[in-house]
Amino acid sequence: MKQTSFLRNIILLLLIALLFGNCNPLTNQRGTSTLIITVDTNCILSVDDVSYGNLKNGDVRKVKVNKGEHLVIAKNLDSTEVLIRQHVEIKDSTSIVLDLYISRKKDIVVNKDTNFVAAKTETKVETKVNENIGSTIQKTVIEPYGPLTDSRDGNIYKTVKIGNKIWMAENLRYKAKKGCWAYDDEESNVIKYGYLYDWETAKKAAPAGWHLPTDAEWTKLTTYLGGESNAGGKLKSITGWKSPNTGATNSVGFAAIPAGYRYFNYTYYGKDYYGYWWSSTEYYTFGAWYRVLSYNNSKVTAGYSSKNNGFSVLCVKD
């Protein structure tokens, strides 16, 4: 009896080894790394790092993806909504950097977790393996620089390093004594969209150690991401925008969402369609520069507006 149990355990261990193979942890530093995820003609999944070295090349579990199954990519997935058959984790020394899931489901259920990355084939971040066809997809892994806690009110913000600047990755939610408004004057909108600020208030609203970006800093950001014509797609969240949310990839983790704006005549416009963000740079006595992202293109558009209008605020670390 003991011998039978021992043999059963040995067989089980061999099956696990055959399924998952060897997994060597990858060394990761904070920053951005680009991974190439390939499903070859034999339906074998492999992952390679092609970035400048934040993640070192190493062996990742070789997992077979059967024909008709879906490879789903998620960042720090924390839910059971997606039915999982196999699971591969790419880790740094302390945490999961990227989760790879394989599902038999024909339609992948979109996860409620805001970190969910891929759900539908047309996002081109998910691969469905077809007979005798190999597929390759590219995924950029964003490592947040660390959370920002605003000592004035306890609000906590995600941040991300893009180039040599650290940006807030959420709209400011600090309630100033004057010159700031919730969209439609509904405070319930603040959690998701943040407040809208007039320009004078926006200049003073940043937490200690942070500031409202200058027009030059906005320009440097968009240039770093390839220019105004397509940087917007890289900055926009893949959720929270009205369709078609053109070009949205959130490839740098900026996760911009469209809070709309407030006219100085007390009317609100554009929530879920447009996002407007102030710069600290004055254009003329009554106006200042801003940037806008739109649901129907992938641009970052510069403009100037009355200082009395209410726009969103994203801050940059000093």
KOLLUM-963937 format. One record per residue: x, y, z of N, C-alpha, C, O in turn; residue in one letter. Coordinates in steps of 0.02 Angstrom, whole numbers, plus 50000, padded with zeros to 5 digits. Atoms other than C-alpha are relative to their C-alpha. Example, Ala and Ser with C-alpha at 12.3 -4.5 7.8 and 13.67 -1.06 7.14 Angstrom:
500454994150000506154977550390500455006050000500975005950033A
499584994149997506844994750357499615005550037499865011050045S
% end
This chain:
500424993950000500005000050000500435006250000500305011049963M
499554994249997501405012050046500385000849935500505006349911K
499634999650063502345007349888499565002949945499805006949904Q
500464997350050500805010949781499925007550008499925011249958T
500074992949987500585027949864500625003849979500585009249951S
499374996950018502425031849838500055000849924500255006049899F
499964999850073502335027449653499515005149971499665008649923L
500494995150023500755037849633500275007150007500185011249962R
499714993449989501655053049706500555001549950500605007149925N
499474999050049503145050449591499715001749932499955006249897I
500324998750065502005049749438499705007049998499755010549948I
500304993449997501095065449495500535005449992500425010349955L
499454995150006502735074949514500265000349929500425005749904L
499775000250069503285069349340499515003649954499725007149908L
500504996650041501645075449265500045007550008499995011249959L
499934992849988501845092449347500615002749965500595008149935I
499384997850032503625093649283499925000549925500175005249893A
500114999950072503085089349106499565005849979499665008749926L
500464994750017501685102049109500325006850004500245010949958L
499754993249989502615116949178500745000849985500965006449972F
499294999250013504465113249151500335003950056500065004350111G
499634996149951505745123849241499825007249995499715009849940N
500164992849999505385141649293500535003650039500595002850100C
499494996049967506825153149331499745007050009499545010249960N
500244993249989506315169649412500415004949958501025004249952P
499664994950038506735184649304500155005950045499745007850086L
499814994149960507665199249381499665006149971499685007149910T
500364994150024506655215249370500175006150041500235005850102N
499914993549968506995233449409499405004249982499055002749933Q
500564995750016505705247149414500125003349933500685005649918R
499924997050066505385253749240499524996749951499024993849972G
500425002850052504655247949076500384994749962500954996049940T
499685005450037505065231448992499514997549947498924996849960S
500425002750053504415224848827500124992649993500694990449984T
499965007250006504045206348817499704997849933499205000649911L
500295003150059503755196248659499724993250021500094988950044I
500345006249980502495182348690499814996449935499434999149895I
500095003650063502465169148553499654993450012499834989650057T
500305006750003501325154348520500184997249932499954999749880V
499755002550064502185143948386499514995249967498964994149993D
500465004350038501425132048258499854993550036499374990050019T
500145005849958501535118148386499625001850063499544997750108N
500404997649944500525128648508500405000150065500124999050119C
499584999449941501985130748628500115007450015500335011249972I
499934993049979502005147048724500715001450024500994997550063L
499354997949974503655156048751499995007550010499625011149976S
499964992949984504095173048823500725002149999501154999050030V
499334997350003505635183248783499995007450015499505010950001D
499924992949985506245200148843500425003249945500965000749929D
499634996650053506795212148707500145007350019500325011349975V
499914993149979506935228148809500735001250016501174997050003S
499314998149986508485237048869500264997150065500784999450089Y
499695003749946508725225649016499665000350067499944997750116G
500345000149935507455228849154499834992950021499864991250080N
500105007149988506995210649138500534996249962500604997049901L
499475003850032508425198849102499704994049964499224991049987K
500225005950036508205185248973500084993850044500574993250081N
499975006149960507845168649054499474995249978499034996949938G
500505005050017506855152749039499355001450035499335002850095D
500674999449973504995154449063499664993249987499834989849939V
500355006450009503845139449083499754999349929499435003849902R
500255001450066503475131748916499324996550007499284990950033K
500685002549989501605128948912499664999049933499705003349890V
500365001350062500595120948774499315003150002498935002150050K
500664997050007499075130748716499634996149946499834996349888V
500365004150049497835119148631499625004349951499435009949966N
500364996450053496985124348470499315001950025498964997950056K
500654997649979495445134848503499995003050069499485005950089G
499974996949934496015140348676500245007249995500525009249944E
499814993049998496335158248726500585001050049500584998450104H
499474997749955497925165448798499805007050024499735011549983L
500224993749972497415179548915500575002950042500864999450083V
499464996749964498675192148982499715004950049499295009050031I
500264995549949498345201249144500565002150047501054998450056A
499514997449952499325211849268499704999450070499205002650086K
500225000849930499125206249449499254998650006498905001850044N
500715001850000497445198149417499804997450069500154993350099L
500225001949933496465196149578499264998449999498865001950031D
500705001750005494835187749535499934993049971500404990449940S
500135006550029494055171149486499505000449943499224995449922T
500504999350053492935178349351500204996549936499774994149899E
499765003450060494015171149213500154992750019500554991450064V
499885007049986493985152149211500694998149973500834998949914L
499305000950016495805146849211500164992549995499984988650038I
499775006950007496545130649146500744999450020500924994950057R
499294999849982498395134849160500195007250018499855011949997Q
499804993549975499305149249240500765000350003501084995950032H
499284998949998501075155749215500135006950030499825011750009V
499824993649970501835169449322500715001849981501164997749986E
499334997350009503315180249274500125004650060499755009550069I
499904996549937504035186949436500665003750002501155001749970K
499364997449979505345198749498500144996950069499844991850087D
499815003149937506115195549668499465000350053499484996550102S
500494999049946504585201249766499284999249977498854997650019T
500714999950020503005201549660499924997649928500404996949891S
500175002150068502125195849503500055006049953499755011249966I
499944994750050502615206449353499464999149946499165003949924V
500495001350052501485198049226499694993150011500054988350026L
500355006349994500165184349236499774997849930499495001949893D
500255002850062499795173149087499504994650017499664990050055L
500525004949987498175163249090499774996949935499755000249883Y
500275003450058497495150448969499314997550018499224994250069I
500705001649985495625147748959499694996249942499854997549884S
500385003650052494485135748865499385004049979499065002249929R
500614996350014493095148648866500035003349931500555006149912K
500024996750065492565154948695500005007650008500335011249971K
500034992949986492155172048766500305001350068500044999050119D
499664998449937493335178648898499615005550036499455010650006I
500374995049960492415187949036500475005550022500995004250051V
499594994449979493105205249065500005000450076499475000350108V
499944999949928493755206149242499855006950028500015012049996N
500154993649969493155219749359500625003650024500625009750032K
499374997149976494935222449419500265004849947500325003049888D
499774994950048495585238449338500684998349970500885001349921T
499365001950028497255229949310499944994949944500444992849915N
500095004950054496485217849185500235003049934500055008749918F
499704997350061497405219849021499644997949937499515002049894V
500275002450064496615208948888499374996050010499314992050056A
500625003749994494875202448860499734997749932499434992349928A
500285001650065494425202448675500554999549948501065002949951K
499495001250050495375196348525500195006449963500785007449946T
499854994150040495225212948435500475005050035500715009750004E
499514995749967496315221248568500714998349978501185002249990T
499355002350024497765211448490500494998950057501104998950047K
499575001649943498415207748664499844992950023500144990450070V
500195006949984497595190648669500084995949936499934998249882E
499915004450058497995176048554499544994050005499524990750057T
500365006350006496805162348501500384995749950500504997849893K
499575004250041497825148048432499584996449947499104992949964V
500345003350055497245141948261500444994449972501054994349983N
499635005850025497755125948173500565002149952500445005849905E
499414998950042499505126748097500185007349991500525009149943N
499834992850005499645145448129500345002150064500075001150119I
499654997349941500915153148246499825007350009499705010849960G
500184993049986500555169748330500515003150046500774999850092S
499554996349956501665182848409499675006550020499405010149978T
500274993849975501085197148518500525003550043500965000350071I
499524996149959502025210948606499635003350057499105006250048Q
500314997149940501635216648782500515004150038501055001750053K
499564995849959502405231048876499794999650073499215001150089T
500145000749929502515228049063500205006550035500775008750030V
499874993749965502375243749168500114998550073499684995550106I
499885000649929503165243849339499905006850032500305011350022E
500114993549968502425258049442500595002050043500934997850073P
499434997549961503705269049526499854999650074500314999250115Y
500195000349929502735268549689499415004650012499325009549976G
500594995949986501155275949766500195006750030500705007550064P
499944993449970500975294249814499435000850050498855000050031L
500514998649950500045298149975500005007550014500515010350034T
500074992849988499395315949990499865001050075499344999050100D
500064999249927499665320850172499435004650020499225004650078S
500544995349983498305334150162499344996550012498954998650054R
500655003249994496855322150142500034992350000499524989050006D
499925007349999497575304450138499874996549935499924990449931G
500105003150065497185301549955500644996749976501194999449984N
499435003750026498335288649875499944999549924499404997949898I
500004999950073498815289749691500534995249972501074994550000Y
499505003850038499665277849571500465004949964500255010349944K
499534996050038501215284849489500374995649951500404989549959T
499635003850050502245279749339500585004349975500525010449968V
499424996550027503965284349274500014999349924500014993749898K
499984999950073503985289349090500595004449980500615010349996I
499394996350012505675294549024500365001150066500474996550104G
499684998449936506525303549167499555003850047499785006850096N
500484996549958504935310649243499524995050034499344989950004K
500495004049965503775303149373499345003850001499305009450027I
500664996850007501935307049339499494996450045499544990450057W
500605003149971500345304249436499634996449945499594998849889M
500395003850049499315290949348499264999950017498894995549996A
500714999049984497655296849420499885007550006500335011250027E
500174992949993496765313649415499985002050074499784998250117N
499984997449931496985324349570499305000450030498825002549998L
500645000049964495605322749700500015004650061499595004050105R
499954995449943496135336449820499465005349994499395008649942Y
500554995250001494665347549867500255006750027500335007650088K
499774993349980495275365549868499415004050028498835002350016A
500524995949969494325378949963499575003549948498985004849959K
500384997050054493815387149800500344998249934500914996049932K
499715001250066494075385249613500054992749981500444991149936G
500015007050022493725366549603499304997350006498914999350049C
500685002550004492175356649559499994992649982500434990249945W
500145006850024491535338949542499585000649937499165005149932A
500384999750062490825335349370499254999650016499034995450055Y
500724999449988488975340149366499835001550073499275000650094D
500084998549928489225345549548499804993850040499484994450092D
500145006349966489055327149597500654997350029501094995249993E
499395002349967490365322249726500164992749985500734990649990E
499885007050015490135304049677500454999149939500734993749929S
499575000450059491075307949516500745000750017501174999149976N
499314998249983492665312849609500454993850006501024994049984V
499585005949990493275295349653500314997649935500904996049932I
499755002350065493435290449470500355005549961500875004349931K
499784994950047493705307049382500435005550032500755009449996Y
499664994549968494485318549512499595006449995499045006549968G
500324993450005494045336949529500225003649937500735002049907Y
499834995450053494035350049393500205006750032499855009050077L
499724994149967495065365649435500075005749951500225004749892Y
499804994350042495215383149368500775000650004501094997450045D
499275000150008496995387649319500375002450062500874999450082W
499664997349941497475398149470500004994850057500504994150093E
500035005149948496885384349587500444994049982500774991250026T
499615005750023497715370749483500755001050014501104996350032A
499284998649988499415379249502500204998750072500794997350086K
499845000649929499295377949691499754993450030499844992250090K
500365005949973498395361149707500444993950010500234989250043A
499585006149998499855348949691500224998450072500325002950112A
499735001949934500425339049844500725002450007501055004049957P
499314998049987502075343749925500494995549962500424989449962A
499515003850039503545338549815499794998649929500154995349892G
500275000950067502485338849658499795006749971499745011650009W
500204993650030501965352249534499574998749938499584993349909H
500385000250063500785355949390500505000349943500935004749942L
499495000150053501755351549231499975006249957499445009049944P
499954994450047502355365449119499794997749931499744991749918T
500145001750069501895366148936500594996149970500494991449931D
499415003450025503685360748899500034992850025500254988349988A
500005006849974503505345449012499484995649964499604989849950E
500505003650039501915340348921500294998349931500214992749906W
499715001150067502825342448754500534994650002500574990449958T
499475005149993504295332148815499704993050008499964988249980K
500345006449991503105318348869499754997349933499874991549916L
500285002350064502225317448700500554998549950500484993849910T
499445001450045503875318348605500314993350017500484989449972T
499725006349977504555303948709499594994049976499854988749963Y
500465005350020503025293748660499874999849925499414996449902L
500045000450073503245296848474499655005749966499565005549905G
500304994150031502405313648446499255000550013498934995750033G
500704998549984500695321548463499504995849962498944994749986E
500495003550042499885311448324499804993250028499244990950013S
500195006649974499925294748417500144999050074499994993750101N
499855000849929500495297948596499374999350043499394996250096A
500625000449961498695299648654499774992950012499534991350067G
500195006949992498345281348624500404996550053500144992250089G
499565003149951499825276448731499845002550071499994999050119K
500164997149935499205287748872499314998050025499194997950085L
500705001249981497355283048870499914993150032500214988250012K
500215006349972496625269748982499614996149947499294999149904S
500375003950049495905255248883499274999250019498874996549981I
500695000049979494295256648983499815007050023500245011250036T
500234993649974493215271349037499875005349949499635010749966G
500134995350055493115279948867499424997549958499324991449952W
500515001950047491655280148748500324996849938500894998349920K
499775003250061491835269248594500075005349945499645009849940S
499565005850009492865268448487500645000150041501054995550035P
499384999449961494235274248607500614998649955501024994349970N
499515001350054495375275348455500724999750025500955004350060T
499295000749987497145269048476500204998750071500804998450085G
499835000649929497045266348664500364993450015500124988050000A
499615005949978498395254548730500235000650072500394995550103T
499734998849933498915262448896500694996750007500844993950060N
499385003850002500625255748850500535002550049501034999150060S
499514997549951501545266748976499715000450070500045002950116V
500305000149934500345264749122499735006650024499595007350084G
500244993449982499755282749120499254999950018499035003550062F
500715001449984497925276949120499565006250002499155006950047A
500394993850001497175293749072499264998549988499094994449945A
500725000950007495285294549092499685006849985499945012050005I
500314993850024494075307549019499515003050050498945000850055P
500424996849950493385318849154499595005849973499225009050009A
500364994450028492695331749033500275006650026500855007050047G
499784993549975492775350149082499405004150022498825002350010Y
500524995449976491805364249161500115006849969500645009849976R
499984993250026491425380349069499955004950059499655003450110Y
500044994949947491615396149171499295002450011499155005950059F
500704998149991489735398649145499604994550036498994994350033N
500305005149956489405383649261499714993949964499364990049996Y
500245006050035489015370649126500574995049993501164996849989T
499515005450005489885353849111499924996549933499384996249904Y
500025003050066490345344648953500554994749992501114995650017Y
499485004450026491245329448885500234994250042500704990750022G
499775005749959491405316749027499934993649960499424992549926K
499955006450036491885299748955500185000849926500314995949892D
499814998750069492265308048788500685003549994501075001949950Y
499394995950005493675320448822500325000950069499975001250120Y
499634998349939495015323448952500425006249986500805006449938G
499614993850005495755340848976500445000750062500204999850118Y
499534999249945497305343949083500395006549993500655008049940W
499644993650000498075360549131500754999049997501024994050020W
499294999049989499875365449109500065006350043499585010050052S
499904994049958500635378849220500225006049959500375011349987S
499734994850043501145389249070499445004749975498965002549945T
500484994950021500195405349038500085001349925500635001549899E
499994998150070499725409548859499925007549991500285010649952Y
500104992749999499095427148888499685001650067499574997150107Y
500244997849934498375437149032499404995950024499354994350083T
500615003449980496715427849031499994992649980499484989249989F
500015006950025497245410948960500634996150017501154999150035G
499435004449986498415396048986499964993849956499434992149930A
499955006050042498995380548892499724993850035499754993250096W
500245006349975498195363548913500144994549949500384995949894Y
499995005750047498205346048834499334996550003499014996150056R
500645003550003496675336348777500104993349964500464992849915V
500045006550032496395318048735499274998749983498815001050017L
500685001150025494865311948639499854992649990500304988649978S
500235006850010493845296148624500074997649928500114991649916Y
500025001950070493915296448433500645001249961500635001149899N
499354999950034495765298848395500544998350051500404997750110N
499445002049956497475294348466500495005750010501075004650025S
499574994149995498165312048472500055002750070499635001450113K
499964995449943498785323248611499995006949970500465008949935V
500084993550031498175340448562500135005550051499855005650105T
499864994149958498875356548635499525005649983499345006549924A
500434994350012497755371648656500065004950057500425003650106G
500024995349945497455386848763499285001950014498855001749969Y
500684999049978495915391548860499975005450053500485007250083S
500114995349945495175404148980500214996850066500074990950078S
499775002549935495955402149152499424998350047499514995050098K
500585001249958494195401649224499664993349988499234991250027N
500295006550013493735385049144500274994850048500814995750076N
499795005349954493845369149248500264993949963499884990649927G
499695005850031495065355749189500294995450053500344997350112F
499685004849955495855340349267500725002050014501015006149979S
499314998749981497545340549352500364993350010500134988950047V
499525005449988498955327749340500665003350019500865008249988L
499394996749974500545331849436500634996149982500604990149968C
499345002950014502395328649405500425000950063500395006150097V
499564999649941503665324949541500545005249988500845005449934K
499484994850005504865339449576500684996949986501185000549980D
% end
